[in-house]
Amino acid sequence: MKKTAKAFAPAAISSFFEIHDTENDTPIVDLDRMGSIGGGFGLQKGVFTQVTVEEAKTSRITVFINGKLAPEAKTTKLTIETLLSKLPKSYFVIVNHKIDVPIGAGFGTSAGGALTAGLALKEALDLPLTYNQIGQIAHMAEIECKTGLGTVSSLTSTGGCVLVVKPGAPGICQIDRIPIHPEYVVVAGSFQSNILNKNVLTDPKKRQAINGYGKHTLEAILAEPSLENFLLQCWNFAEKTGFATQNVCQLVKLAKKAGAVGAAQNMIGEAVHAIVPQENANAVAEAFKQVLPSENILVSKIDFQGARLVGNEEI
């Protein structure tokens, strides 16, 4: 007998970060204590996931992204494998991800896919796990697959402008927020990114720059926790770490000129997110069209719920 469940995760835009995988120059062994500090925004667009499960002689997992077989979805697959390993029976699991934001451009789709797959599998099989326990498994899968460090934790918050002020998996990390008005809109523009998380996370010089400026960025934001200062400090982070390409700089200038409160770069991707009063959203989107095709521009309200189970009507 087949069982099905569905979940949604907001696209998680990271605006700055600091890597935490060592302590006193000693590598952290426990993956649930590894992670990052940082901050960003959740969007009402993101990752919808449907999981279908039935008993089988041996466990098998098949993952689809937007209707196409996706062997590259290693973080989702590892999350499901870890959950299945705890069960006395074997299952055939089909995971269907519907992703309505760019993939590989700093929208947190790997983390969103893994967490929603775990939440939906828990619902389908009625697994005796809490929200944070599922989040911890997805968090550790993302670290092992080198697709990110702290995005899963941010997805377990209640959304808005999120600050991860203490690193680690859900239940271990500490999350704060800058209160913002729910009518703000995110206008994002993305180029074909050549920035790979795996390369950044293993490059010693890049890591040193990220951690130095990342720590300073969080301190500067906490000293003046406003949306305007958050975006200013995050843009400074992108420039000082060398992430900001010429394309990215151009989009940020266009966004500010068209009426955005501020703009920053997606971490890690050649993409920009501008926070805009609703009445200026169209003007900023039109400004982005000067350098980007329409299909590379995304407009979304900000999410204030975080990753969650959803009903049939929401897929």
C-alpha positions, 0 to 999 in steps of 0.5 A: 500500500502506497503512502504519500505526504507533502511538505514545503520549504521557503527558498532560503537566501543567505546574505552573509555567513561565517564558517564554523567547522573548527574550534580552537583550530581543531576540526569539529568532529560532530556534524551536528555542531558544525555549521555557520552563522549568518543571515538572510531571508525566506521566500514564499517561493521555494521547494515543494516536495511529495514523497511516496512510499511503499514496502519493498524487499530492499530499500530504493530511493528515486528523486525527481526535480521538476519532473526529471530524474535527479541523481545529483540530488545527493543531499535529499537522497542521504537524508532519506537513506539515514531515516530508512536505516533506522527502520526494521522494514525496507521501502521504495521511496519516490521523492518529487521536488517541485522547485520554483526558484533558480537552482545553484544560485544561492536559494538554498534548494539543496537544504530545502529539498532535504528537509522537506523530504525528511518531513514528508517521509516522517508524515508518510510513515508516522516516524517517531521523530521531532521536527528538530530531529529531522532537521538534524539529519538533513543538516548533517546530510548537507554538510556531508554532501558539501552543499551548505553548512547552516541553511537547514537551521535557518529553514526551521525558523519562523522566517522573515529576516533570519539571523543564525547567531550560534552555529549548529544543527536545529536544536543546537543553533541559536536563531534570532530575527530582525522584525520587518514588515510583511509587505516587503517584497524580494526581487531577485536576479540571477546569472549563470553562476560559476560559484560552487559551494564545495570549492568555496568551503575547501579553499583556505584563503577564501575561508579566511576572508569569509570568517574574518568579514563574516564575524565583523558583519554579524557584530555590525548588524547586532549593533544596529539591527535594522533592515537597512543596516542588515542589507548595507553590512551584507553588501559590504561583506560581498564586496570585501570577500570578493564574491561580488562580480561586475554583474552583481554590482550592476544589479545592486546599483539598478535595484537601489536606483529603482527604489529598493531599501537595499540589496545584497548578493546571494551566498553563494551564487552570482545573484542579487536579492533586493528588498523592496516596498511592494509599490516599487517591486515592478520598478526594480524588476523592470530595472533588472530587465536591462541586463537579465532576461525575464526568466532570470528575475524572481519576485516573491513575498517574504515567508514567515512560517519556515519549512512545514507539512502542507496539504494536497491543495498546496502542491 
